[in-house]
């Protein structure tokens, strides 16, 4: 190639050298196109971060799960506390003590009094409070599982985004080498007067544009790594990504409306099946426990119509003697205290009414979230089917035809049947198709991850200090 550049412009390019240029250009371009999907991300000294490892680190590092589990344990401990009777009250004092002498043996009614009092809450208040707090604890446990699923989905999505931009950077960098070869060939042809200067300028311009694309792709990769580092720390910036896409399949038990006839895809039957499957989701189980909490509040409020009561037992010690010289007898007294809820219009009735409204609000929240989740699953399922159709179209037709079009444009240019701009358009279009294909594959995996969030049949049992079992592999 350097020998060709050294030839003076006045001399024609020998036929054997012209064939050499053509052969070099063609072999270089299509060798690089065939290897366009090979990945070389980073030095081998860095550890490879798989999607399963990223998910595991994210779950183990998330304090939100621990926080929610602590709240659950707090509610269970409080439930055990609230189910017990109030502490008895000890009464100690002097009664009817004369103020002129302060002597215990002066007056017959003077006594040193010791007693105990025990109060009993209204109706079944204690057991109902225990039931309420245990339901609250169960709600927090379901929230912890929801948090686990949320962290898993977020970590997977960000990991896949980094993978896309790493692969996109690699594709563009390989195309930059290709355009370097095209530019070299164009310079050679221009040096012998076979092409015009505009072809050289166009090749240089496209090479500069490719470098600008590489800068953008690397910046996007760094942005996604930074976002992922919020969940897994410095591992996101220090690791390399694997060369292959992870294998992820949609949940086997999901209701796929696209498998039904077109007119019945979103029928009430399919929708009802989705309702039944999603009712076991931790997010909905948490809301259902909140409904149970509100129901306990209603029952506790109704206990206010019943009287609270208590018992009191006193012993009174008397000193001194009676007028006849006999010892004064000690006193023993027992009492029962009963509250009288006679005026219920302004207190008990309103309390019950307030609890009823809270329960209705929780029921509405449950139904609204269930309907929202059904709609989201249907939307994700529909998008996934469309993406898979697009991927199949790229695999069967678009990628091959784009490659053939680029080859045909180059052959036509060599035969002086088209201009260099058409060759550039063909190769740029082929590059765009490859990037679109990579994006579709990543989008498909992200949609599958979203479906796995809703079909959480493999959610682990969470417990404080037992995060070693949270592998969270994408099955």
VEXLORO-714475 format. One record per residue (C-alpha): residue number from 1; x, y, z; residue in one letter. Coordinates in steps of 0.25 Angstrom, whole numbers, plus 5000, padded with zeros to 4 digits. Example, Ala and Ser with C-alpha at 12.3 -4.5 7.8 and 13.67 -1.06 7.14 Angstrom:
residues 2
MARKE,resi,u,v,w,resn
MARKE,1,5049,4982,5031,a
MARKE,2,5055,4996,5029,s
//
This chain:
residues 475
MARKE,resi,u,v,w,resn
MARKE,1,5000,5000,5000,x
MARKE,2,5011,5010,5003,x
MARKE,3,5017,5007,4989,x
MARKE,4,5004,5011,4983,x
MARKE,5,5004,5024,4990,x
MARKE,6,5018,5027,4986,x
MARKE,7,5014,5026,4971,x
MARKE,8,5013,5039,4964,x
MARKE,9,4999,5044,4960,x
MARKE,10,5003,5045,4946,x
MARKE,11,5005,5030,4945,x
MARKE,12,4993,5020,4943,x
MARKE,13,4991,5009,4954,x
MARKE,14,4996,4996,4948,x
MARKE,15,4985,4986,4946,x
MARKE,16,4991,4976,4956,x
MARKE,17,4992,4987,4967,x
MARKE,18,4978,4991,4964,x
MARKE,19,4974,4977,4967,x
MARKE,20,4982,4976,4979,x
MARKE,21,4975,4989,4985,x
MARKE,22,4961,4983,4981,x
MARKE,23,4965,4969,4988,x
MARKE,24,4970,4976,5000,x
MARKE,25,4958,4985,5002,x
MARKE,26,4948,4974,5000,x
MARKE,27,4955,4964,5009,x
MARKE,28,4958,4974,5020,x
MARKE,29,4943,4979,5020,x
MARKE,30,4936,4966,5021,x
MARKE,31,4946,4959,5030,x
MARKE,32,4943,4970,5040,x
MARKE,33,4928,4969,5037,x
MARKE,34,4928,4954,5040,x
MARKE,35,4935,4956,5053,x
MARKE,36,4926,4968,5057,x
MARKE,37,4920,4961,5068,x
MARKE,38,4932,4956,5076,x
MARKE,39,4934,4963,5089,x
MARKE,40,4947,4968,5095,x
MARKE,41,4943,4977,5107,x
MARKE,42,4955,4979,5116,x
MARKE,43,4968,4973,5121,x
MARKE,44,4967,4959,5126,x
MARKE,45,4973,4964,5140,x
MARKE,46,4959,4968,5143,x
MARKE,47,4949,4958,5149,x
MARKE,48,4936,4955,5140,x
MARKE,49,4923,4960,5146,x
MARKE,50,4912,4951,5143,x
MARKE,51,4897,4955,5144,x
MARKE,52,4895,4945,5155,x
MARKE,53,4907,4950,5163,x
MARKE,54,4902,4965,5161,x
MARKE,55,4889,4961,5167,x
MARKE,56,4894,4953,5178,x
MARKE,57,4903,4965,5182,x
MARKE,58,4892,4975,5181,x
MARKE,59,4882,4967,5190,x
MARKE,60,4893,4964,5201,x
MARKE,61,4897,4979,5201,x
MARKE,62,4883,4985,5201,x
MARKE,63,4879,4990,5215,x
MARKE,64,4865,4992,5211,x
MARKE,65,4862,4977,5213,x
MARKE,66,4869,4977,5226,x
MARKE,67,4861,4990,5231,x
MARKE,68,4848,4983,5227,x
MARKE,69,4851,4970,5234,x
MARKE,70,4855,4978,5246,x
MARKE,71,4841,4985,5246,x
MARKE,72,4835,4971,5245,x
MARKE,73,4842,4966,5257,x
MARKE,74,4838,4979,5264,x
MARKE,75,4824,4976,5261,x
MARKE,76,4824,4962,5266,x
MARKE,77,4831,4966,5279,x
MARKE,78,4821,4977,5281,x
MARKE,79,4810,4967,5278,x
MARKE,80,4815,4958,5290,x
MARKE,81,4816,4970,5299,x
MARKE,82,4802,4975,5295,x
MARKE,83,4795,4962,5298,x
MARKE,84,4798,4963,5313,x
MARKE,85,4790,4969,5324,x
MARKE,86,4794,4982,5329,x
MARKE,87,4804,4982,5341,x
MARKE,88,4797,4981,5355,x
MARKE,89,4797,4994,5363,x
MARKE,90,4802,4993,5377,x
MARKE,91,4795,5003,5387,x
MARKE,92,4802,5007,5400,x
MARKE,93,4798,5018,5409,x
MARKE,94,4793,5023,5423,x
MARKE,95,4778,5026,5424,x
MARKE,96,4770,5035,5434,x
MARKE,97,4783,5039,5441,x
MARKE,98,4781,5050,5451,x
MARKE,99,4788,5063,5448,x
MARKE,100,4789,5068,5463,x
MARKE,101,4798,5056,5467,x
MARKE,102,4801,5048,5455,x
MARKE,103,4799,5035,5464,x
MARKE,104,4794,5022,5458,x
MARKE,105,4788,5018,5471,x
MARKE,106,4780,5030,5475,x
MARKE,107,4768,5029,5466,x
MARKE,108,4760,5016,5463,x
MARKE,109,4759,5018,5448,x
MARKE,110,4774,5021,5446,x
MARKE,111,4780,5010,5438,x
MARKE,112,4793,5006,5430,x
MARKE,113,4787,5002,5417,x
MARKE,114,4793,4992,5406,x
MARKE,115,4786,4988,5394,x
MARKE,116,4787,4983,5380,x
MARKE,117,4779,4987,5367,x
MARKE,118,4778,4980,5354,x
MARKE,119,4771,4985,5342,x
MARKE,120,4765,4977,5330,x
MARKE,121,4764,4983,5316,x
MARKE,122,4750,4984,5309,x
MARKE,123,4745,4971,5303,x
MARKE,124,4756,4963,5294,x
MARKE,125,4764,4976,5292,x
MARKE,126,4777,4968,5296,x
MARKE,127,4776,4957,5287,x
MARKE,128,4771,4966,5276,x
MARKE,129,4783,4975,5277,x
MARKE,130,4792,4963,5277,x
MARKE,131,4785,4958,5264,x
MARKE,132,4787,4972,5258,x
MARKE,133,4802,4973,5261,x
MARKE,134,4804,4959,5256,x
MARKE,135,4797,4963,5243,x
MARKE,136,4806,4976,5242,x
MARKE,137,4818,4967,5244,x
MARKE,138,4814,4958,5232,x
MARKE,139,4812,4970,5224,x
MARKE,140,4826,4975,5226,x
MARKE,141,4831,4961,5223,x
MARKE,142,4824,4962,5210,x
MARKE,143,4830,4976,5208,x
MARKE,144,4844,4970,5210,x
MARKE,145,4841,4960,5199,x
MARKE,146,4836,4971,5190,x
MARKE,147,4849,4979,5192,x
MARKE,148,4857,4966,5189,x
MARKE,149,4850,4965,5176,x
MARKE,150,4851,4980,5173,x
MARKE,151,4866,4980,5176,x
MARKE,152,4867,4968,5167,x
MARKE,153,4860,4974,5155,x
MARKE,154,4868,4987,5156,x
MARKE,155,4881,4981,5157,x
MARKE,156,4878,4972,5145,x
MARKE,157,4873,4983,5137,x
MARKE,158,4885,4992,5140,x
MARKE,159,4895,4980,5137,x
MARKE,160,4888,4978,5124,x
MARKE,161,4889,4992,5120,x
MARKE,162,4904,4992,5123,x
MARKE,163,4905,4979,5114,x
MARKE,164,4898,4986,5103,x
MARKE,165,4907,4998,5103,x
MARKE,166,4920,4990,5104,x
MARKE,167,4916,4982,5092,x
MARKE,168,4912,4994,5084,x
MARKE,169,4925,5000,5087,x
MARKE,170,4932,4988,5082,x
MARKE,171,4924,4988,5069,x
MARKE,172,4927,5002,5067,x
MARKE,173,4942,5001,5070,x
MARKE,174,4943,4989,5060,x
MARKE,175,4936,4998,5049,x
MARKE,176,4946,5009,5052,x
MARKE,177,4957,4999,5048,x
MARKE,178,4949,4996,5036,x
MARKE,179,4947,5010,5032,x
MARKE,180,4962,5012,5034,x
MARKE,181,4964,5002,5024,x
MARKE,182,4954,5008,5015,x
MARKE,183,4961,5022,5017,x
MARKE,184,4974,5016,5013,x
MARKE,185,4969,5009,5001,x
MARKE,186,4962,5023,4997,x
MARKE,187,4975,5030,4999,x
MARKE,188,4982,5020,4990,x
MARKE,189,4972,5021,4979,x
MARKE,190,4972,5036,4980,x
MARKE,191,4987,5036,4979,x
MARKE,192,4986,5030,4965,x
MARKE,193,4974,5038,4960,x
MARKE,194,4964,5027,4961,x
MARKE,195,4954,5034,4971,x
MARKE,196,4951,5049,4974,x
MARKE,197,4956,5056,4986,x
MARKE,198,4942,5057,4992,x
MARKE,199,4942,5042,4994,x
MARKE,200,4955,5043,5003,x
MARKE,201,4948,5055,5010,x
MARKE,202,4935,5046,5012,x
MARKE,203,4943,5035,5018,x
MARKE,204,4951,5044,5027,x
MARKE,205,4938,5050,5032,x
MARKE,206,4931,5036,5035,x
MARKE,207,4944,5032,5042,x
MARKE,208,4942,5044,5051,x
MARKE,209,4928,5041,5053,x
MARKE,210,4931,5027,5057,x
MARKE,211,4941,5032,5068,x
MARKE,212,4930,5042,5073,x
MARKE,213,4920,5030,5074,x
MARKE,214,4931,5022,5082,x
MARKE,215,4932,5034,5092,x
MARKE,216,4917,5034,5094,x
MARKE,217,4916,5019,5095,x
MARKE,218,4927,5019,5106,x
MARKE,219,4920,5030,5113,x
MARKE,220,4907,5023,5114,x
MARKE,221,4914,5010,5119,x
MARKE,222,4921,5018,5130,x
MARKE,223,4907,5025,5134,x
MARKE,224,4901,5011,5135,x
MARKE,225,4912,5005,5143,x
MARKE,226,4911,5017,5152,x
MARKE,227,4896,5014,5154,x
MARKE,228,4899,5000,5156,x
MARKE,229,4910,5003,5167,x
MARKE,230,4899,5009,5175,x
MARKE,231,4894,4994,5177,x
MARKE,232,4907,4986,5177,x
MARKE,233,4918,4996,5180,x
MARKE,234,4932,4998,5173,x
MARKE,235,4930,4984,5166,x
MARKE,236,4922,4991,5156,x
MARKE,237,4933,4999,5151,x
MARKE,238,4945,4989,5153,x
MARKE,239,4939,4977,5146,x
MARKE,240,4938,4973,5132,x
MARKE,241,4925,4968,5126,x
MARKE,242,4924,4954,5119,x
MARKE,243,4924,4952,5104,x
MARKE,244,4911,4945,5104,x
MARKE,245,4897,4949,5107,x
MARKE,246,4891,4942,5119,x
MARKE,247,4881,4931,5117,x
MARKE,248,4868,4935,5123,x
MARKE,249,4854,4929,5120,x
MARKE,250,4840,4935,5123,x
MARKE,251,4833,4928,5135,x
MARKE,252,4827,4915,5131,x
MARKE,253,4814,4917,5139,x
MARKE,254,4811,4931,5133,x
MARKE,255,4798,4934,5126,x
MARKE,256,4802,4938,5112,x
MARKE,257,4790,4945,5105,x
MARKE,258,4797,4944,5091,x
MARKE,259,4796,4929,5091,x
MARKE,260,4781,4930,5091,x
MARKE,261,4773,4933,5078,x
MARKE,262,4774,4948,5074,x
MARKE,263,4760,4951,5078,x
MARKE,264,4762,4945,5092,x
MARKE,265,4775,4950,5096,x
MARKE,266,4770,4960,5107,x
MARKE,267,4757,4952,5110,x
MARKE,268,4751,4952,5124,x
MARKE,269,4756,4938,5125,x
MARKE,270,4770,4941,5123,x
MARKE,271,4769,4953,5131,x
MARKE,272,4763,4945,5143,x
MARKE,273,4774,4935,5142,x
MARKE,274,4784,4946,5143,x
MARKE,275,4777,4951,5155,x
MARKE,276,4778,4938,5162,x
MARKE,277,4793,4936,5159,x
MARKE,278,4797,4950,5163,x
MARKE,279,4789,4949,5177,x
MARKE,280,4801,4941,5182,x
MARKE,281,4811,4952,5179,x
MARKE,282,4818,4958,5192,x
MARKE,283,4814,4972,5189,x
MARKE,284,4799,4968,5188,x
MARKE,285,4801,4959,5201,x
MARKE,286,4806,4971,5208,x
MARKE,287,4794,4980,5204,x
MARKE,288,4785,4968,5208,x
MARKE,289,4791,4968,5222,x
MARKE,290,4789,4983,5223,x
MARKE,291,4774,4980,5220,x
MARKE,292,4775,4970,5232,x
MARKE,293,4781,4980,5241,x
MARKE,294,4769,4990,5237,x
MARKE,295,4759,4979,5240,x
MARKE,296,4766,4977,5254,x
MARKE,297,4765,4992,5256,x
MARKE,298,4750,4991,5254,x
MARKE,299,4748,4979,5264,x
MARKE,300,4757,4987,5274,x
MARKE,301,4748,4999,5272,x
MARKE,302,4736,4991,5275,x
MARKE,303,4741,4986,5288,x
MARKE,304,4740,5000,5293,x
MARKE,305,4725,4998,5295,x
MARKE,306,4728,4988,5306,x
MARKE,307,4732,4993,5319,x
MARKE,308,4746,4992,5324,x
MARKE,309,4747,4987,5339,x
MARKE,310,4757,4984,5350,x
MARKE,311,4758,4978,5363,x
MARKE,312,4765,4984,5376,x
MARKE,313,4768,4977,5389,x
MARKE,314,4773,4985,5401,x
MARKE,315,4778,4981,5415,x
MARKE,316,4777,4992,5426,x
MARKE,317,4786,4990,5439,x
MARKE,318,4781,4997,5451,x
MARKE,319,4789,5000,5464,x
MARKE,320,4784,5003,5478,x
MARKE,321,4772,4997,5486,x
MARKE,322,4757,4999,5487,x
MARKE,323,4750,5006,5499,x
MARKE,324,4748,4992,5505,x
MARKE,325,4763,4989,5505,x
MARKE,326,4762,4979,5493,x
MARKE,327,4772,4980,5481,x
MARKE,328,4766,4988,5469,x
MARKE,329,4763,4978,5457,x
MARKE,330,4770,4980,5444,x
MARKE,331,4761,4983,5431,x
MARKE,332,4761,4976,5418,x
MARKE,333,4753,4982,5406,x
MARKE,334,4751,4977,5392,x
MARKE,335,4745,4986,5381,x
MARKE,336,4742,4985,5366,x
MARKE,337,4743,4996,5356,x
MARKE,338,4735,4997,5344,x
MARKE,339,4735,5007,5333,x
MARKE,340,4721,5011,5327,x
MARKE,341,4721,5015,5312,x
MARKE,342,4708,5021,5312,x
MARKE,343,4710,5033,5302,x
MARKE,344,4715,5026,5290,x
MARKE,345,4710,5035,5279,x
MARKE,346,4723,5044,5280,x
MARKE,347,4733,5034,5283,x
MARKE,348,4731,5019,5281,x
MARKE,349,4722,5021,5268,x
MARKE,350,4732,5030,5262,x
MARKE,351,4744,5022,5265,x
MARKE,352,4737,5010,5258,x
MARKE,353,4733,5018,5246,x
MARKE,354,4748,5023,5245,x
MARKE,355,4753,5009,5245,x
MARKE,356,4743,5004,5235,x
MARKE,357,4747,5015,5225,x
MARKE,358,4762,5011,5227,x
MARKE,359,4758,4997,5223,x
MARKE,360,4751,5001,5211,x
MARKE,361,4763,5010,5207,x
MARKE,362,4772,4998,5209,x
MARKE,363,4763,4989,5201,x
MARKE,364,4763,4999,5190,x
MARKE,365,4778,5000,5190,x
MARKE,366,4779,4985,5189,x
MARKE,367,4769,4984,5177,x
MARKE,368,4776,4996,5170,x
MARKE,369,4790,4990,5171,x
MARKE,370,4784,4976,5166,x
MARKE,371,4778,4983,5154,x
MARKE,372,4791,4991,5151,x
MARKE,373,4799,4979,5152,x
MARKE,374,4790,4971,5143,x
MARKE,375,4791,4982,5133,x
MARKE,376,4806,4983,5134,x
MARKE,377,4808,4968,5132,x
MARKE,378,4799,4969,5119,x
MARKE,379,4807,4980,5114,x
MARKE,380,4821,4973,5117,x
MARKE,381,4816,4961,5110,x
MARKE,382,4811,4968,5098,x
MARKE,383,4824,4975,5097,x
MARKE,384,4832,4963,5099,x
MARKE,385,4824,4956,5087,x
MARKE,386,4827,4968,5078,x
MARKE,387,4842,4968,5082,x
MARKE,388,4843,4953,5079,x
MARKE,389,4837,4955,5065,x
MARKE,390,4847,4966,5062,x
MARKE,391,4858,4958,5067,x
MARKE,392,4854,4947,5058,x
MARKE,393,4853,4956,5046,x
MARKE,394,4867,4961,5049,x
MARKE,395,4872,4947,5049,x
MARKE,396,4865,4942,5037,x
MARKE,397,4866,4954,5028,x
MARKE,398,4871,4968,5032,x
MARKE,399,4885,4965,5036,x
MARKE,400,4888,4956,5024,x
MARKE,401,4882,4966,5015,x
MARKE,402,4889,4978,5021,x
MARKE,403,4902,4971,5020,x
MARKE,404,4899,4967,5005,x
MARKE,405,4895,4981,5002,x
MARKE,406,4908,4987,5007,x
MARKE,407,4916,4977,4999,x
MARKE,408,4908,4980,4987,x
MARKE,409,4910,4995,4989,x
MARKE,410,4925,4993,4990,x
MARKE,411,4925,4984,4977,x
MARKE,412,4917,4994,4970,x
MARKE,413,4927,5005,4974,x
MARKE,414,4939,4997,4970,x
MARKE,415,4932,4996,4956,x
MARKE,416,4930,5011,4956,x
MARKE,417,4914,5008,4956,x
MARKE,418,4912,5016,4968,x
MARKE,419,4918,5027,4977,x
MARKE,420,4926,5026,4990,x
MARKE,421,4914,5033,4998,x
MARKE,422,4905,5021,4994,x
MARKE,423,4916,5011,5000,x
MARKE,424,4917,5019,5013,x
MARKE,425,4902,5019,5014,x
MARKE,426,4901,5004,5012,x
MARKE,427,4912,5001,5023,x
MARKE,428,4906,5011,5033,x
MARKE,429,4892,5005,5031,x
MARKE,430,4898,4991,5033,x
MARKE,431,4904,4996,5046,x
MARKE,432,4891,5002,5051,x
MARKE,433,4884,4989,5048,x
MARKE,434,4894,4982,5057,x
MARKE,435,4893,4992,5068,x
MARKE,436,4878,4991,5067,x
MARKE,437,4879,4976,5068,x
MARKE,438,4887,4977,5081,x
MARKE,439,4877,4986,5087,x
MARKE,440,4866,4977,5084,x
MARKE,441,4873,4965,5090,x
MARKE,442,4876,4973,5103,x
MARKE,443,4861,4978,5103,x
MARKE,444,4856,4964,5102,x
MARKE,445,4864,4960,5114,x
MARKE,446,4860,4972,5122,x
MARKE,447,4845,4969,5119,x
MARKE,448,4847,4954,5124,x
MARKE,449,4854,4960,5137,x
MARKE,450,4841,4969,5138,x
MARKE,451,4832,4956,5137,x
MARKE,452,4841,4949,5147,x
MARKE,453,4838,4960,5157,x
MARKE,454,4823,4958,5156,x
MARKE,455,4824,4943,5156,x
MARKE,456,4832,4941,5168,x
MARKE,457,4830,4926,5171,x
MARKE,458,4845,4925,5175,x
MARKE,459,4846,4936,5185,x
MARKE,460,4854,4931,5196,x
MARKE,461,4850,4932,5211,x
MARKE,462,4857,4944,5216,x
MARKE,463,4862,4945,5231,x
MARKE,464,4872,4954,5238,x
MARKE,465,4886,4949,5236,x
MARKE,466,4883,4938,5226,x
MARKE,467,4886,4945,5213,x
MARKE,468,4896,4934,5209,x
MARKE,469,4884,4926,5202,x
MARKE,470,4880,4938,5194,x
MARKE,471,4887,4934,5181,x
MARKE,472,4876,4939,5172,x
MARKE,473,4880,4932,5159,x
MARKE,474,4873,4935,5147,x
MARKE,475,4867,4922,5143,x
//
